[in-house]
């Protein structure tokens, strides 16, 4: 009899971190909508998606928090650049 894999439930901390990561991803994607040049916008979307995919398996809470901080800084840079470009 094969044992079925039951996904392990997230702790509250893990759940909250996951929500922060998803929120950051959505905020970045929303901000990229404002990039005027379609080619640049598409390239930035692919880049953002790949960065999140690259770190998808990360389990270390400290590393995830560091990546969140770095991502928030990147989001602020994107938003500033888009404002200046208009």
C-alpha positions as CSV (number, residue, x, y, z in Angstrom):
1,X,0.0,0.0,0.0
2,X,1.5,3.3,-1.1
3,X,1.6,6.1,1.5
4,X,-0.1,9.2,0.3
5,X,1.7,12.4,0.8
6,X,-0.3,14.8,3.0
7,X,1.0,18.3,2.8
8,X,2.3,19.6,6.1
9,X,0.2,22.5,7.5
10,X,1.9,25.8,7.7
11,X,2.6,27.4,11.1
12,X,1.1,30.8,11.7
13,X,4.5,32.5,11.1
14,X,5.0,30.6,7.8
15,X,1.4,31.5,6.7
16,X,2.0,35.2,7.5
17,X,5.3,35.2,5.7
18,X,3.7,33.5,2.7
19,X,1.0,36.2,2.6
20,X,3.6,38.9,2.7
21,X,5.5,37.3,-0.2
22,X,2.3,36.9,-2.3
23,X,1.3,40.5,-1.5
24,X,4.8,41.8,-2.6
25,X,4.5,39.8,-5.8
26,X,1.1,41.3,-6.6
27,X,2.3,44.8,-5.8
28,X,5.3,44.4,-8.1
29,X,3.1,43.1,-10.9
30,X,0.7,46.0,-10.4
31,X,3.5,48.5,-10.5
32,X,4.9,47.0,-13.7
33,X,1.6,47.8,-15.4
34,X,2.6,51.4,-15.4
35,X,5.9,50.9,-17.3
36,X,5.2,52.7,-20.6
37,X,7.3,50.6,-22.9
38,X,5.6,47.2,-23.6
39,X,8.9,45.4,-24.3
40,X,10.4,46.7,-21.0
41,X,7.3,45.9,-19.1
42,X,7.3,42.3,-20.4
43,X,11.0,41.8,-19.7
44,X,10.5,43.1,-16.1
45,X,7.5,40.8,-15.6
46,X,9.5,37.8,-16.7
47,X,12.4,38.9,-14.4
48,X,10.1,39.3,-11.4
49,X,8.5,36.0,-12.0
50,X,11.9,34.2,-12.3
51,X,13.2,35.9,-9.1
52,X,10.2,34.6,-7.1
53,X,10.4,31.2,-8.7
54,X,14.2,31.0,-7.9
55,X,13.5,31.4,-4.2
56,X,10.2,29.5,-4.0
57,X,11.7,26.5,-2.1
58,X,13.4,28.7,0.6
59,X,12.4,27.5,4.1
60,X,14.7,29.6,6.3
61,X,12.6,32.3,7.9
62,X,15.6,34.7,8.2
63,X,16.4,34.3,4.5
64,X,12.8,34.9,3.5
65,X,12.6,38.1,5.6
66,X,15.8,39.3,4.0
67,X,14.4,38.6,0.5
68,X,11.2,40.4,1.5
69,X,13.2,43.5,2.5
70,X,15.2,43.3,-0.7
71,X,12.0,42.9,-2.7
72,X,10.3,45.9,-1.0
73,X,13.3,48.0,-1.8
74,X,13.1,46.9,-5.4
75,X,9.4,47.7,-5.5
76,X,10.1,51.3,-4.3
77,X,12.8,51.6,-7.0
78,X,10.3,50.4,-9.7
79,X,7.7,52.8,-8.4
80,X,10.1,55.8,-8.4
81,X,11.4,55.0,-11.8
82,X,7.9,54.7,-13.3
83,X,6.9,58.1,-11.8
84,X,10.1,59.7,-13.2
85,X,9.4,58.1,-16.6
86,X,6.0,59.7,-17.0
